[in-house]
Amino acid sequence: MFTVTRNKKNPIIKSNNDEPWRALAAFNCSPAKVGDSLHLVFRAMTDEALYKGHNVELSTIGHVMVDPQTHHSIGEYKVLIQPEEDWEMYGCEDPRVTKIDDTYYIFYTALSGFPYSAENIKCAVATTKDFKTIDSRQLVTPFNAKAMALFPEKVDGKWTVILTADSDKPPSKMAIAQSDNFDDFLNHDWWANWYEEVEHHNIDLRRVDTDHCEVGAPPIKTDAGWLLIYSHIQDYFTDDKVFGIEAVLLDKDNPRKIIGRTRYPFMVPEESYEQYGQLPDIVFPSGAMLDGDILTVFYGAADTTCASAKLRLSHLLESMQMEGKSYAKRYSGNPILLAKEENYWESSYVLNPSAIEIDGEINILYRALGPDNTSVCGLAITKDGYTIDERLDEPIYIPRAKFESKLKPPDGISGCEDLRAQIIGDRIFVTYTGYNGVDPPAVAASSISIEEFKNRKFQSWTEPHLISPVGIDDKDAAIFSEKINDQYLVFHRIDHHICADTLPELDFEKHQLDRCIQVMGPRKGMWDSLKIGINGPPIKTEKGWLQFYHGINEHHHYLMGAALLDLKDPTKIIGRSAMPIMEPETQWELEGWIDNVIFSCGQVVRDDTIFIYYGGADTVVAVATLSLSELLSQLNEA
């Protein structure tokens, strides 16, 4: 599991109206180290103007020296490569820099005609030793191609490049080319022979035919293999494209062989500078740099500016090579609770448990349904966190109010759903979804003293009250365990977002939620792309509030992730998992009442172990564990 931290100084390179060559945009930068200094080369664009009889937004390649930490300029901006030859006369785009020996090889896209078409978009290369003078430039490919990058050393004794062939004649091919002699890359007859077998050279990273993949940064050598950061575009042939940044690990000696890859994009457009620009909603990787365990990804934002983000290489590699799809360790004895035929109220399904620890015992408060599809809450107890020591034969919480009592039909779904329990002071407060089968689902709340709960005086639950806005579909609510700024903070879910609101006191007859302060939303194209909601109540740690949450992807699978929130202001996100912590894998998570579901309403922390209690496929209850310290370390990388 890992998080991605965007540079707080983003965007790091922007357009400038005072310099016509970069008046419209400056984006898709690639880094190069020269001694202790850091240089960036980038694509720059003019405003539309008359050029060789056409109105053109002309692209050139710019250069600037930047601060190695902030990536902001500390030198003069200048044009490094501009159109000179016929084969690049209408633009030089998207440079990728690789150093071998004392020479920097800058591969770029050369445009030979206008209007732009596949026939006039090809790859070229320029060389320099100091980023002051271009020593040579030549056309490389005789066919349509983009995004070529040179490996930083020979692979199995051969010069090696990776490129996107047929970039404008889809389906494109992200392909490897190798030769004993670099000059072969400048020989069009050599490329003609290579292209005849382009499918053999192709590394097809598309998941479906409607995907489009392009080379991003030049490959980086790691102990595990060649790391390639690339662009993965979903729904490419529609007006609803989703640009994402992904990674693939290639074999050290045979880069056509895939060792591992990310299962989802780890970056999609989220920030305003990524969502708004001359081409909105684009993040496009163009460079990467490794410093110890810190991987910096440089990317273009909305085809307008340059930006950078950091993540830990070791955590990225772990996610790409792990067995299975989940970081959490499932208990070998799962599932720990099944439906119980002899008890009508829980004879169909048990699911979506909450959990609290009292006097060394973990109390699992789980949702249960019988043939009449009424949701109630059952109770099971475990001392070791895994083994069920006791399970009550009667529910501990049942529908009592009109808003949660079945109206129609007789077997329609209704009741008290997905209860979340939180200990505050000497009481246990529960929030849950109250549903009568007619009105929109709403958040309800009740409480009981710890002593009454321990003595099983479940008739002592306070009268339930709706606390969410009237007439609004609202679910997935939990109360923070202590006041923040003299207010009780409550998370809930409206319109697929995790929202926050405050209550001055926990008197639900007097006070209700009436705001949605958006905390987190879905990330289109990522593992949590459709909607999100909290899992269990937030957990206070020394690093921040730990919030597990569920995300639903485009296949309508329910997955689990986590976020770390600021202790003083939990609406501020410190870190958010780029990959899911758990996703459905076992048979009882993949198949059930609702297939492909992992859904938790509660976690318990014992020393460094987090016990995650969850429902599988809305049918059974299971448990998995995580290291608290490791999770906090990964979420707190910023």
C-alpha positions as CSV (number, residue, x, y, z in Angstrom):
1,M,0.0,0.0,0.0
2,F,1.3,3.5,-0.7
3,T,0.3,7.1,-1.0
4,V,1.2,9.7,-3.6
5,T,2.1,13.2,-2.4
6,R,1.8,16.0,-4.9
7,N,4.4,18.9,-4.7
8,K,2.8,21.6,-2.6
9,K,4.5,24.1,-5.0
10,N,2.7,22.7,-8.0
11,P,2.6,23.7,-10.8
12,I,6.4,23.9,-11.0
13,I,6.5,25.4,-14.5
14,K,3.8,27.6,-16.1
15,S,3.2,29.6,-19.2
16,N,4.4,33.3,-19.3
17,N,2.8,35.9,-21.6
18,D,6.0,37.9,-21.5
19,E,7.7,35.1,-23.4
20,P,5.8,34.4,-26.6
21,W,7.4,30.9,-27.1
22,R,5.7,29.7,-23.8
23,A,2.7,32.1,-23.7
24,L,0.1,29.4,-24.0
25,A,1.5,26.4,-22.1
26,A,4.6,24.8,-20.6
27,F,4.1,21.1,-19.8
28,N,5.4,17.5,-20.0
29,C,8.8,18.1,-18.5
30,S,11.6,15.6,-18.2
31,P,14.4,15.9,-15.6
32,A,18.2,15.5,-16.0
33,K,20.9,15.8,-13.3
34,V,24.1,17.7,-14.2
35,G,26.4,17.4,-11.3
36,D,24.5,18.6,-8.2
37,S,22.0,20.6,-10.3
38,L,18.7,19.6,-11.7
39,H,17.6,20.6,-15.2
40,L,14.1,20.3,-16.7
41,V,13.3,20.2,-20.4
42,F,9.7,20.7,-21.3
43,R,7.3,21.3,-24.1
44,A,6.3,24.9,-24.6
45,M,3.5,26.4,-26.8
46,T,2.9,29.7,-28.4
47,D,-0.5,31.3,-28.7
48,E,-2.1,30.6,-32.0
49,A,-0.5,32.8,-34.7
50,L,0.2,32.8,-38.4
51,Y,3.1,30.4,-39.2
52,K,4.0,29.2,-42.7
53,G,0.5,30.1,-44.0
54,H,-1.4,28.4,-41.1
55,N,-2.7,29.5,-37.8
56,V,-0.6,27.3,-35.5
57,E,0.1,26.9,-31.8
58,L,3.8,26.1,-32.3
59,S,5.5,23.7,-29.9
60,T,9.2,24.0,-29.0
61,I,11.3,22.4,-26.3
62,G,12.3,24.7,-23.4
63,H,14.9,24.3,-20.7
64,V,15.3,25.7,-17.1
65,M,17.4,24.9,-14.1
66,V,15.4,24.2,-11.0
67,D,15.8,23.8,-7.3
68,P,16.3,20.1,-6.6
69,Q,13.8,20.2,-3.7
70,T,11.0,22.4,-4.8
71,H,11.5,22.0,-8.5
72,H,10.9,25.7,-9.0
73,S,13.1,27.7,-11.4
74,I,16.5,29.1,-10.3
75,G,17.7,29.8,-13.7
76,E,16.7,31.5,-17.0
77,Y,14.0,29.9,-19.2
78,K,15.2,29.4,-22.7
79,V,14.3,27.6,-25.9
80,L,16.5,24.6,-26.3
81,I,15.1,22.9,-29.4
82,Q,13.0,24.6,-32.0
83,P,12.0,23.6,-35.6
84,E,14.9,23.8,-38.0
85,E,14.6,20.7,-40.2
86,D,11.7,19.9,-42.6
87,W,10.8,16.8,-40.6
88,E,10.1,19.0,-37.5
89,M,9.0,22.2,-39.1
90,Y,5.6,22.3,-37.5
91,G,6.6,21.5,-33.9
92,C,8.9,19.8,-31.4
93,E,7.0,18.1,-28.6
94,D,7.3,16.2,-25.3
95,P,11.0,15.6,-24.7
96,R,12.4,12.6,-22.7
97,V,16.0,12.8,-21.5
98,T,18.4,10.0,-20.8
99,K,22.1,10.3,-20.0
100,I,24.6,7.8,-21.2
101,D,28.3,8.5,-20.5
102,D,28.7,12.2,-21.0
103,T,25.9,12.7,-23.5
104,Y,22.2,13.6,-22.9
105,Y,19.9,12.0,-25.5
106,I,16.7,14.0,-25.9
107,F,14.0,12.0,-27.7
108,Y,11.0,14.1,-28.8
109,T,8.0,14.1,-31.2
110,A,8.6,15.9,-34.5
111,L,5.8,17.3,-36.5
112,S,6.5,17.7,-40.3
113,G,3.1,19.0,-41.5
114,F,-0.1,20.7,-40.8
115,P,-2.9,19.9,-40.2
116,Y,-1.4,17.3,-37.9
117,S,-2.0,13.6,-38.9
118,A,-0.4,10.2,-38.3
119,E,1.7,10.7,-41.4
120,N,3.5,13.7,-40.1
121,I,4.0,12.7,-36.4
122,K,7.2,10.9,-35.8
123,C,10.1,10.5,-33.3
124,A,13.4,12.4,-33.4
125,V,16.4,12.7,-31.2
126,A,18.8,15.5,-30.2
127,T,22.0,15.3,-28.2
128,T,23.7,17.7,-25.9
129,K,26.4,17.7,-23.3
130,D,25.5,20.8,-21.3
131,F,21.9,21.9,-22.2
132,K,23.5,25.0,-23.8
133,T,24.2,23.7,-27.3
134,I,22.5,21.0,-29.3
135,D,25.2,18.9,-30.9
136,S,23.1,16.9,-33.3
137,R,19.5,16.2,-34.2
138,Q,18.0,13.5,-36.5
139,L,14.7,12.0,-37.4
140,V,14.3,8.5,-35.9
141,T,11.2,6.7,-37.0
142,P,9.9,6.7,-40.6
143,F,6.5,5.7,-39.4
144,N,4.0,7.3,-37.0
145,A,5.3,7.2,-33.4
146,K,5.6,9.2,-30.2
147,A,7.0,9.1,-26.7
148,M,10.3,7.4,-27.4
149,A,12.7,7.0,-24.5
150,L,16.2,5.5,-24.2
151,F,17.1,3.1,-21.4
152,P,19.9,4.6,-19.3
153,E,22.2,1.7,-20.0
154,K,22.6,-1.1,-22.4
155,V,20.3,-4.1,-21.8
156,D,22.0,-7.5,-22.4
157,G,24.7,-5.6,-24.3
158,K,22.2,-3.7,-26.5
159,W,21.1,-0.2,-26.9
160,T,17.4,-0.2,-25.9
161,V,14.5,2.2,-26.5
162,I,10.8,2.0,-25.8
163,L,8.3,3.9,-27.9
164,T,4.7,4.3,-28.7
165,A,4.3,3.1,-32.3
166,D,1.2,3.9,-34.3
167,S,0.3,6.5,-31.6
168,D,-2.1,8.2,-33.9
169,K,-3.3,5.1,-35.7
170,P,-4.8,3.1,-32.9
171,P,-4.4,0.6,-31.5
172,S,-1.0,1.9,-30.6
173,K,1.8,-0.3,-29.6
174,M,4.1,0.4,-26.6
175,A,7.1,-1.5,-28.0
176,I,10.8,-2.3,-27.3
177,A,13.6,-1.8,-29.9
178,Q,17.1,-3.0,-29.4
179,S,20.3,-2.9,-31.4
180,D,24.1,-3.4,-31.0
181,N,24.7,0.0,-32.6
182,F,22.9,3.2,-31.7
183,D,23.2,4.4,-35.3
184,D,20.7,1.7,-36.3
185,F,18.1,3.9,-34.5
186,L,18.8,6.5,-37.1
187,N,18.5,4.1,-40.1
188,H,15.1,4.1,-41.7
189,D,15.7,0.7,-43.4
190,W,16.5,-0.8,-40.0
191,W,13.2,0.6,-38.6
192,A,11.2,-0.7,-41.6
193,N,12.4,-4.2,-40.8
194,W,11.7,-3.7,-37.1
195,Y,8.2,-2.4,-37.9
196,E,7.3,-5.6,-39.9
197,E,7.4,-7.4,-36.6
198,V,6.0,-4.6,-34.4
199,E,3.5,-7.0,-32.7
200,H,6.4,-9.1,-31.5
201,H,8.0,-6.1,-29.9
202,N,4.7,-4.8,-28.3
203,I,4.1,-4.7,-24.6
204,D,0.3,-4.6,-24.4
205,L,-0.7,-3.1,-21.1
206,R,-4.3,-2.4,-22.1
207,R,-6.9,-4.1,-19.9
208,V,-9.7,-3.7,-22.5
209,D,-9.7,-2.8,-26.2
210,T,-10.9,0.7,-25.4
211,D,-7.7,1.5,-23.4
212,H,-4.8,3.5,-24.8
213,C,-1.3,3.3,-23.4
214,E,1.7,5.5,-24.0
215,V,5.3,5.6,-22.8
216,G,5.7,8.1,-20.0
217,A,9.1,8.5,-18.3
218,P,12.3,6.9,-19.4
219,P,12.8,3.6,-17.6
220,I,14.5,3.6,-14.2
221,K,16.7,0.6,-13.2
222,T,15.8,-0.9,-9.8
223,D,17.0,-4.1,-8.1
224,A,13.7,-5.7,-9.0
225,G,13.8,-4.7,-12.7
226,W,13.2,-1.8,-15.1
227,L,10.5,0.5,-13.7
228,L,8.4,2.2,-16.4
229,I,5.9,5.0,-15.5
230,Y,3.4,5.2,-18.2
231,S,0.1,6.8,-19.3
232,H,-3.0,4.6,-19.2
233,I,-6.0,6.2,-20.7
234,Q,-9.4,4.5,-20.2
235,D,-12.3,5.0,-22.7
236,Y,-9.9,6.5,-25.1
237,F,-12.2,6.4,-28.1
238,T,-14.9,8.4,-26.3
239,D,-15.4,12.0,-25.1
240,D,-15.1,10.7,-21.6
241,K,-11.5,9.7,-21.5
242,V,-9.9,9.0,-18.2
243,F,-6.2,9.8,-18.0
244,G,-4.2,7.9,-15.3
245,I,-0.6,7.3,-14.4
246,E,0.5,3.7,-13.8
247,A,3.7,1.7,-13.5
248,V,5.0,-1.6,-14.9
249,L,8.1,-3.6,-13.9
250,L,10.0,-5.2,-16.7
251,D,12.7,-7.9,-16.6
252,K,16.2,-6.6,-16.3
253,D,17.5,-8.7,-19.1
254,N,14.4,-9.0,-21.2
255,P,12.3,-5.8,-21.0
256,R,9.6,-7.4,-23.1
257,K,8.8,-9.6,-20.1
258,I,6.4,-8.1,-17.5
259,I,7.3,-8.9,-13.9
260,G,4.6,-6.9,-12.2
261,R,2.3,-3.9,-12.7
262,T,-0.1,-1.7,-10.8
263,R,-3.7,-2.9,-10.9
264,Y,-5.2,0.6,-11.0
265,P,-3.9,4.1,-11.8
266,F,-2.1,5.6,-8.8
267,M,-2.8,9.1,-10.1
268,V,-5.7,10.7,-11.9
269,P,-6.7,14.4,-12.3
270,E,-7.8,15.7,-8.9
271,E,-6.3,19.1,-8.4
272,S,-7.6,22.3,-10.1
273,Y,-4.4,22.6,-12.2
274,E,-4.9,19.1,-13.5
275,Q,-8.7,19.5,-14.2
276,Y,-8.6,22.9,-15.9
277,G,-6.4,24.1,-18.8
278,Q,-6.2,24.0,-22.5
279,L,-7.1,20.3,-22.4
280,P,-8.8,19.6,-19.1
281,D,-8.6,16.5,-16.9
282,I,-5.2,15.3,-17.9
283,V,-2.2,14.0,-16.0
284,F,0.5,12.7,-18.3
285,P,3.8,11.3,-17.0
286,S,6.9,12.6,-18.8
287,G,9.8,12.0,-16.5
288,A,10.9,10.3,-13.3
289,M,13.8,10.5,-10.9
290,L,15.0,8.2,-8.1
291,D,16.7,9.5,-4.9
292,G,17.2,6.7,-2.5
293,D,13.7,5.2,-1.9
294,I,11.9,8.4,-3.1
295,L,10.5,8.2,-6.6
296,T,9.6,11.6,-8.1
297,V,7.2,11.6,-11.0
298,F,7.1,14.6,-13.3
299,Y,4.0,15.1,-15.3
300,G,2.0,17.4,-17.5
301,A,-1.2,18.8,-16.0
302,A,-4.1,19.7,-18.3
303,D,-1.6,20.1,-21.1
304,T,-0.9,23.5,-19.6
305,T,1.7,23.2,-16.8
306,C,4.4,21.0,-15.3
307,A,3.9,19.3,-11.9
308,S,5.6,16.7,-9.7
309,A,4.6,14.1,-7.1
310,K,6.5,11.7,-4.9
311,L,6.0,8.2,-3.6
312,R,8.1,5.5,-2.0
313,L,9.7,3.1,-4.5
314,S,9.7,0.2,-2.1
315,H,6.0,0.5,-1.4
316,L,5.2,0.8,-5.1
317,L,7.3,-2.3,-5.9
318,E,5.6,-4.2,-3.1
319,S,2.2,-3.4,-4.5
320,M,3.3,-4.5,-8.0
321,Q,4.8,-7.8,-6.9
322,M,2.6,-8.9,-4.0
323,E,0.8,-12.2,-4.0
324,G,-2.9,-11.7,-4.2
325,K,-4.7,-8.3,-4.2
326,S,-4.9,-7.5,-0.5
327,Y,-2.4,-6.1,2.1
328,A,-4.5,-7.2,5.0
329,K,-4.0,-10.7,6.2
330,R,-7.1,-12.8,6.3
331,Y,-7.7,-15.2,9.2
332,S,-7.3,-18.8,8.1
333,G,-10.5,-19.7,9.9
334,N,-12.7,-17.3,8.0
335,P,-15.6,-16.8,7.8
336,I,-16.0,-16.5,11.6
337,L,-19.8,-16.0,11.4
338,L,-22.4,-17.6,9.1
339,A,-26.1,-17.3,8.9
340,K,-27.8,-19.4,11.6
341,E,-30.8,-21.4,10.4
342,E,-32.2,-22.0,13.8
343,N,-32.5,-18.3,14.4
344,Y,-35.2,-16.9,12.0
345,W,-33.9,-13.3,12.4
346,E,-30.4,-14.3,11.2
347,S,-31.1,-17.3,9.0
348,S,-30.4,-15.6,5.6
349,Y,-27.4,-13.4,5.9
350,V,-24.9,-12.0,8.5
351,L,-22.8,-9.1,7.3
352,N,-21.1,-5.7,7.8
353,P,-20.0,-5.9,11.4
354,S,-19.0,-3.1,13.8
355,A,-16.7,-3.9,16.7
356,I,-15.8,-2.4,20.1
357,E,-13.6,-3.7,22.9
358,I,-14.8,-3.8,26.5
359,D,-12.9,-5.3,29.4
360,G,-10.6,-7.3,27.1
361,E,-13.4,-8.7,25.0
362,I,-14.2,-7.7,21.4
363,N,-17.9,-7.3,20.9
364,I,-18.9,-7.8,17.2
365,L,-22.2,-6.1,16.4
366,Y,-23.3,-7.5,13.1
367,R,-26.1,-6.9,10.7
368,A,-28.4,-9.9,10.2
369,L,-31.4,-10.7,8.0
370,G,-34.0,-13.5,8.0
371,P,-36.5,-14.4,5.2
372,D,-38.5,-11.3,5.7
373,N,-35.5,-9.1,4.8
374,T,-35.6,-7.1,8.0
375,S,-32.2,-5.9,9.2
376,V,-31.4,-6.2,12.9
377,C,-28.2,-6.3,14.9
378,G,-26.7,-9.4,16.5
379,L,-23.8,-9.8,19.0
380,A,-20.9,-12.1,19.0
381,I,-17.9,-12.0,21.4
382,T,-14.3,-13.0,20.9
383,K,-11.4,-12.8,23.4
384,D,-8.5,-13.4,21.0
385,G,-10.0,-11.4,18.1
386,Y,-10.6,-14.5,15.9
387,T,-12.4,-17.3,17.8
388,I,-16.1,-16.7,18.6
389,D,-16.5,-17.5,22.3
390,E,-20.2,-16.5,22.5
391,R,-23.0,-15.6,20.2
392,L,-26.4,-14.4,21.4
393,D,-29.6,-16.1,20.2
394,E,-31.6,-12.9,20.2
395,P,-30.8,-9.6,18.4
396,I,-29.6,-6.7,20.5
397,Y,-31.0,-4.0,18.4
398,I,-34.2,-4.1,16.3
399,P,-36.3,-1.6,14.4
400,R,-38.5,0.5,16.7
401,A,-39.3,3.8,14.9
402,K,-41.5,4.4,11.9
403,F,-38.6,5.4,9.7
404,E,-37.0,1.9,10.0
405,S,-40.1,-0.3,10.2
406,K,-41.3,-2.1,7.1
407,L,-44.0,-0.3,5.2
408,K,-44.2,-2.4,2.0
409,P,-44.0,-5.0,0.7
410,P,-44.1,-7.7,3.4
411,D,-40.7,-9.1,2.3
412,G,-39.2,-5.8,1.2
413,I,-35.8,-4.7,2.6
414,S,-36.1,-2.5,5.7
415,G,-34.7,-2.1,9.2
416,C,-31.5,-1.1,10.9
417,E,-28.6,-1.4,8.5
418,D,-24.8,-1.3,8.9
419,L,-24.6,-0.1,12.5
420,R,-21.4,1.6,13.6
421,A,-20.6,1.6,17.3
422,Q,-18.4,4.2,19.1
423,I,-17.5,4.4,22.8
424,I,-17.7,8.0,24.1
425,G,-17.3,8.5,27.8
426,D,-19.4,5.9,29.6
427,R,-21.8,5.3,26.8
428,I,-21.9,3.4,23.5
429,F,-23.3,5.5,20.6
430,V,-24.5,3.8,17.5
431,T,-25.2,5.3,14.1
432,Y,-26.9,3.3,11.4
433,T,-29.0,3.5,8.2
434,G,-32.7,3.5,9.0
435,Y,-34.9,2.3,6.1
436,N,-38.6,1.6,5.9
437,G,-38.6,0.5,2.2
438,V,-40.3,3.7,1.0
439,D,-38.5,6.8,2.2
440,P,-34.9,7.6,1.3
441,P,-32.4,5.8,3.6
442,A,-31.4,8.1,6.5
443,V,-28.9,8.2,9.4
444,A,-30.3,7.2,12.8
445,A,-28.7,7.3,16.2
446,S,-29.1,5.8,19.6
447,S,-27.1,5.0,22.7
448,I,-26.8,2.8,25.7
449,S,-24.5,2.9,28.8
450,I,-21.5,0.6,28.9
451,E,-22.8,-1.0,32.1
452,E,-26.2,-1.6,30.6
453,F,-24.6,-3.1,27.5
454,K,-22.3,-5.4,29.6
455,N,-25.3,-6.5,31.7
456,R,-27.3,-7.1,28.4
457,K,-30.1,-4.7,29.3
458,F,-30.6,-4.1,25.6
459,Q,-34.1,-2.7,26.3
460,S,-32.2,0.3,27.6
461,W,-31.2,1.7,24.2
462,T,-32.4,5.3,23.9
463,E,-35.2,6.1,21.5
464,P,-33.7,6.3,18.0
465,H,-33.8,9.6,16.1
466,L,-33.0,10.5,12.5
467,I,-30.0,12.9,12.5
468,S,-29.5,13.4,8.7
469,P,-31.2,16.0,6.5
470,V,-34.8,15.2,5.8
471,G,-35.5,13.7,2.4
472,I,-31.8,13.2,1.6
473,D,-30.3,9.7,0.9
474,D,-27.7,9.6,3.6
475,K,-25.7,6.6,4.9
476,D,-22.4,5.5,6.4
477,A,-22.2,7.8,9.5
478,A,-20.0,7.7,12.5
479,I,-19.2,10.0,15.4
480,F,-15.7,10.9,16.4
481,S,-14.7,9.6,19.9
482,E,-14.0,13.0,21.3
483,K,-14.8,16.6,20.7
484,I,-12.8,18.6,18.3
485,N,-12.8,22.4,18.8
486,D,-15.6,21.9,21.3
487,Q,-17.8,20.2,18.8
488,Y,-18.7,16.5,18.0
489,L,-17.7,15.8,14.4
490,V,-19.8,13.3,12.5
491,F,-18.9,11.7,9.1
492,H,-21.7,10.7,6.8
493,R,-22.2,10.1,3.1
494,I,-24.2,12.2,0.6
495,D,-23.9,12.0,-3.2
496,H,-21.1,9.5,-3.2
497,H,-18.8,11.7,-1.0
498,I,-17.7,11.4,2.6
499,C,-19.1,14.5,4.3
500,A,-18.6,16.1,7.7
501,D,-20.8,18.1,10.0
502,T,-20.7,19.1,13.7
503,L,-23.0,18.7,16.7
504,P,-22.7,20.8,19.9
505,E,-23.9,17.8,22.0
506,L,-25.0,14.3,21.5
507,D,-28.7,15.0,22.1
508,F,-30.2,13.7,18.9
509,E,-33.7,14.9,19.7
510,K,-32.4,18.5,19.6
511,H,-29.5,18.4,17.1
512,Q,-29.3,17.0,13.6
513,L,-26.9,17.1,10.7
514,D,-27.7,19.8,8.0
515,R,-24.4,20.2,6.1
516,C,-22.1,18.3,3.8
517,I,-18.6,19.5,4.3
518,Q,-16.9,17.4,1.6
519,V,-13.9,15.5,3.0
520,M,-13.2,13.0,0.3
521,G,-14.8,12.0,-3.0
522,P,-14.5,9.3,-5.6
523,R,-11.4,9.4,-7.8
524,K,-12.6,8.7,-11.4
525,G,-10.5,6.0,-13.0
526,M,-8.9,4.7,-9.7
527,W,-10.0,1.8,-7.5
528,D,-12.6,4.0,-5.8
529,S,-14.0,5.6,-8.9
530,L,-17.8,5.5,-8.4
531,K,-18.5,6.3,-4.8
532,I,-17.0,6.1,-1.4
533,G,-18.2,5.9,2.3
534,I,-16.6,5.3,5.6
535,N,-16.1,1.8,7.1
536,G,-15.8,1.9,10.9
537,P,-15.6,5.0,13.1
538,P,-12.4,7.1,12.9
539,I,-9.5,5.8,15.0
540,K,-7.4,8.3,16.9
541,T,-3.6,7.7,16.6
542,E,-0.6,9.8,17.4
543,K,-0.2,10.5,13.7
544,G,-3.7,11.5,13.0
545,W,-7.2,10.1,12.7
546,L,-7.2,6.8,10.8
547,Q,-10.3,6.4,8.6
548,F,-10.9,3.1,6.8
549,Y,-13.3,3.6,3.9
550,H,-15.0,1.6,1.1
551,G,-14.7,2.4,-2.5
552,I,-16.8,1.1,-5.4
553,N,-15.0,0.8,-8.8
554,E,-16.4,0.8,-12.3
555,H,-17.3,-2.9,-12.0
556,H,-19.4,-2.2,-8.9
557,H,-17.0,-4.1,-6.7
558,Y,-16.7,-3.0,-3.1
559,L,-13.0,-2.5,-2.0
560,M,-11.4,-1.1,1.2
561,G,-8.9,1.7,1.6
562,A,-7.7,4.1,4.2
563,A,-6.9,7.7,4.8
564,L,-5.0,9.6,7.5
565,L,-6.6,12.8,8.7
566,D,-5.3,15.8,10.6
567,L,-5.8,15.5,14.4
568,K,-7.0,19.0,14.9
569,D,-8.9,19.3,11.6
570,P,-10.0,15.9,10.3
571,T,-11.4,17.4,7.1
572,K,-7.8,17.8,6.1
573,I,-6.3,14.7,4.4
574,I,-2.7,13.8,5.3
575,G,-2.5,10.7,3.1
576,R,-4.9,8.5,1.2
577,S,-4.2,5.0,-0.1
578,A,-3.4,4.9,-3.8
579,M,-4.3,1.2,-4.0
580,P,-6.9,-0.7,-2.0
581,I,-6.0,-2.4,1.2
582,M,-8.4,-5.2,0.5
583,E,-10.5,-6.3,-2.4
584,P,-12.7,-9.4,-3.0
585,E,-10.6,-12.5,-3.6
586,T,-12.0,-15.5,-1.7
587,Q,-15.1,-17.4,-2.8
588,W,-17.2,-16.1,0.1
589,E,-16.2,-12.5,-0.9
590,L,-16.8,-13.0,-4.6
591,E,-20.2,-14.9,-4.4
592,G,-23.1,-14.3,-2.1
593,W,-26.2,-12.1,-1.7
594,I,-24.3,-9.3,-3.4
595,D,-21.2,-10.5,-5.2
596,N,-17.8,-8.9,-5.0
597,V,-18.1,-7.1,-1.7
598,I,-15.8,-6.4,1.2
599,F,-17.6,-4.1,3.7
600,S,-16.5,-3.3,7.2
601,C,-18.2,-1.2,9.8
602,G,-15.7,-1.5,12.6
603,Q,-12.1,-2.1,13.5
604,V,-10.3,-2.7,16.9
605,V,-6.7,-1.9,17.6
606,R,-4.7,-4.1,20.0
607,D,-1.1,-3.0,20.4
608,D,0.2,-2.8,16.8
609,T,-2.5,-5.0,15.3
610,I,-5.7,-3.7,13.7
611,F,-8.5,-6.2,13.6
612,I,-10.7,-5.5,10.6
613,Y,-14.2,-7.1,10.9
614,Y,-16.0,-7.2,7.6
615,G,-18.8,-8.7,5.6
616,G,-18.0,-10.9,2.6
617,A,-20.4,-10.7,-0.4
618,D,-23.1,-9.4,2.1
619,T,-23.5,-12.9,3.3
620,V,-20.8,-13.8,6.0
621,V,-18.6,-12.1,8.6
622,A,-14.8,-12.4,8.5
623,V,-11.7,-10.8,10.0
624,A,-8.4,-9.7,8.7
625,T,-5.4,-7.9,10.4
626,L,-2.9,-5.1,9.5
627,S,0.1,-3.6,11.3
628,L,-0.9,-0.2,12.6
629,S,2.6,1.2,12.5
630,E,3.2,0.1,9.0
631,L,-0.1,1.5,7.8
632,L,0.5,4.9,9.5
633,S,4.0,5.0,8.0
634,Q,2.7,4.5,4.5
635,L,-0.2,7.0,4.9
636,N,2.1,9.6,6.6
637,E,4.7,9.7,3.8
638,A,4.0,13.4,3.2
